[in-house]
Amino acid sequence: MSRHPISHPISHPIGHQISDRNTDEIADEIANEITGEIANEAAVCKALTVNHIAISVSDLQRSRQWYCRMFGLRVIQESEQSVLLGFGDSMLVLRPDPRPGTISHFMFGIDRFDAASLAARLRAQGLDPQADSDSFHVRDPDGLNVQVGDKGLGLSEGIVENGFRMR
């Protein structure tokens, strides 16, 4: 595709002045602004953070030590079932598993978690929300376990292990 430079200022439909830019750059900017608006308006629930990423490990202590040493993560909670390591407004959750080295799931954090409202919105999308602590798990189109819930879940005081398993 050829790029056509614009040699004189023109008026951008969103109100910006444009000069010395090519039409592909302008088209990309307009598309990004439009799709961003559509995504925000159509969102079933607006993700604000990645609350946590849960990974499977072969040795909890070895992995805890490695992640703390390598990345300066802080221990939020430790048990025989899991280790929660904090960084910024997120966590890395380590859990022992016979198949280590995989991501079991991740969680998007949202504002104003309302279980009944969120469950209804997820069901309206044809999903089967499975309740967990202040959150729900759903499957993405490829079967990945995606959790959505309160953005602050577990960040300051850890979580209560409840043995949740995705169906």
C-alpha positions as CSV (number, residue, x, y, z in Angstrom):
1,M,0.0,0.0,0.0
2,S,1.4,3.4,-0.9
3,R,1.6,6.2,1.5
4,H,0.5,9.6,0.4
5,P,2.0,12.5,2.3
6,I,-0.2,15.5,3.1
7,S,1.7,18.6,2.2
8,H,-0.8,21.2,3.5
9,P,-2.7,21.3,6.8
10,I,-6.2,19.8,6.7
11,S,-8.9,19.6,9.3
12,H,-9.2,16.2,11.1
13,P,-12.8,15.1,11.6
14,I,-12.2,15.0,15.4
15,G,-10.9,18.6,15.3
16,H,-7.1,18.3,15.1
17,Q,-4.9,20.0,12.6
18,I,-2.9,17.6,10.5
19,S,0.1,18.3,8.3
20,D,3.1,16.3,7.1
21,R,1.4,13.0,7.9
22,N,0.4,10.3,5.6
23,T,-3.2,9.1,5.0
24,D,-2.5,5.7,6.6
25,E,-1.4,7.3,9.9
26,I,-4.5,9.5,9.9
27,A,-6.8,6.5,9.1
28,D,-5.2,4.5,11.9
29,E,-5.7,7.3,14.4
30,I,-9.4,7.8,13.4
31,A,-10.0,4.0,13.6
32,N,-8.3,3.8,17.0
33,E,-10.4,6.6,18.4
34,I,-13.7,5.1,17.0
35,T,-13.0,1.5,18.1
36,G,-11.8,2.8,21.5
37,E,-15.1,4.6,22.0
38,I,-17.1,1.5,20.8
39,A,-15.1,-0.8,23.1
40,N,-15.7,1.4,26.1
41,E,-19.4,1.7,25.4
42,A,-20.0,-1.9,24.7
43,A,-17.9,-3.4,27.5
44,V,-19.7,-5.9,29.7
45,C,-17.4,-5.0,32.5
46,K,-14.5,-2.4,32.3
47,A,-11.2,-4.0,33.2
48,L,-9.0,-1.6,35.1
49,T,-6.2,-3.8,36.3
50,V,-4.7,-7.3,35.9
51,N,-5.3,-8.2,39.6
52,H,-3.3,-11.4,39.3
53,I,-1.7,-14.0,37.1
54,A,-1.8,-17.6,38.4
55,I,0.9,-20.0,37.4
56,S,1.6,-23.6,38.0
57,V,5.0,-24.5,39.6
58,S,6.8,-27.7,40.6
59,D,8.2,-26.3,43.9
60,L,6.5,-23.4,45.7
61,Q,9.5,-22.4,47.8
62,R,12.0,-22.4,45.0
63,S,9.7,-20.4,42.8
64,R,8.9,-17.9,45.6
65,Q,12.6,-17.3,46.2
66,W,13.3,-17.0,42.5
67,Y,10.5,-14.5,41.7
68,C,11.3,-12.4,44.9
69,R,15.0,-12.3,44.0
70,M,14.7,-11.7,40.3
71,F,11.8,-9.1,40.3
72,G,11.7,-7.8,43.9
73,L,8.2,-9.2,44.5
74,R,6.9,-9.1,48.1
75,V,5.2,-12.0,49.8
76,I,1.5,-11.2,50.6
77,Q,0.5,-14.7,51.7
78,E,2.0,-18.2,51.9
79,S,0.5,-21.6,52.5
80,E,1.0,-25.1,51.4
81,Q,-1.6,-24.5,48.6
82,S,-0.2,-21.2,47.2
83,V,2.1,-18.2,47.5
84,L,0.8,-14.7,46.6
85,L,3.5,-12.3,45.5
86,G,2.7,-8.6,45.1
87,F,4.0,-6.0,42.8
88,G,2.4,-2.6,42.2
89,D,-1.4,-3.2,42.1
90,S,-1.0,-6.8,40.9
91,M,0.0,-10.2,42.1
92,L,1.6,-13.3,40.9
93,V,-0.1,-16.4,42.3
94,L,2.0,-19.6,42.5
95,R,0.3,-22.9,42.9
96,P,1.9,-26.4,42.8
97,D,0.8,-28.5,39.9
98,P,2.0,-31.7,38.3
99,R,2.1,-29.8,35.0
100,P,4.3,-26.8,35.9
101,G,5.2,-23.9,33.7
102,T,1.7,-23.0,32.7
103,I,-0.6,-20.1,33.3
104,S,-3.8,-21.5,34.9
105,H,-5.7,-18.2,34.7
106,F,-5.5,-14.4,35.1
107,M,-7.9,-12.0,36.7
108,F,-9.1,-8.6,35.5
109,G,-9.9,-6.2,38.3
110,I,-13.0,-4.0,38.0
111,D,-14.4,-1.2,40.1
112,R,-17.6,-1.5,42.2
113,F,-17.9,-5.3,42.1
114,D,-21.5,-6.3,42.3
115,A,-21.9,-10.0,42.2
116,A,-25.5,-10.2,41.1
117,S,-25.2,-7.5,38.4
118,L,-21.9,-8.9,37.0
119,A,-23.3,-12.5,36.9
120,A,-26.4,-11.3,35.0
121,R,-24.2,-9.4,32.5
122,L,-21.9,-12.4,32.0
123,R,-24.9,-14.7,31.5
124,A,-26.4,-12.3,29.0
125,Q,-23.3,-12.9,26.9
126,G,-23.9,-16.6,26.9
127,L,-21.2,-17.3,29.5
128,D,-21.4,-19.6,32.5
129,P,-20.0,-17.5,35.4
130,Q,-18.6,-19.6,38.2
131,A,-18.5,-17.8,41.5
132,D,-15.2,-17.5,43.5
133,S,-14.2,-15.0,46.2
134,D,-15.5,-11.6,45.1
135,S,-15.2,-12.7,41.5
136,F,-16.3,-15.0,38.7
137,H,-14.5,-17.3,36.3
138,V,-15.5,-17.6,32.7
139,R,-14.0,-19.3,29.6
140,D,-12.7,-17.2,26.7
141,P,-13.4,-18.3,23.1
142,D,-10.4,-20.6,23.3
143,G,-11.2,-22.1,26.7
144,L,-8.8,-20.1,28.8
145,N,-10.0,-19.5,32.4
146,V,-10.5,-15.7,32.8
147,Q,-11.4,-14.4,36.2
148,V,-13.1,-11.0,36.7
149,G,-13.7,-9.4,40.1
150,D,-13.0,-6.7,42.6
151,K,-9.8,-4.9,41.6
152,G,-8.4,-5.0,45.2
153,L,-9.1,-8.7,45.8
154,G,-6.2,-10.2,47.8
155,L,-3.8,-7.4,47.3
156,S,-3.4,-6.3,50.9
157,E,-4.4,-9.2,53.1
158,G,-4.3,-12.3,50.8
159,I,-7.1,-14.6,50.0
160,V,-9.0,-17.5,51.7
161,E,-8.1,-20.7,49.9
162,N,-11.4,-22.3,49.0
163,G,-10.3,-25.0,46.6
164,F,-12.0,-23.4,43.6
165,R,-11.7,-25.5,40.4
166,M,-13.0,-24.3,37.1
167,R,-15.5,-26.7,35.5
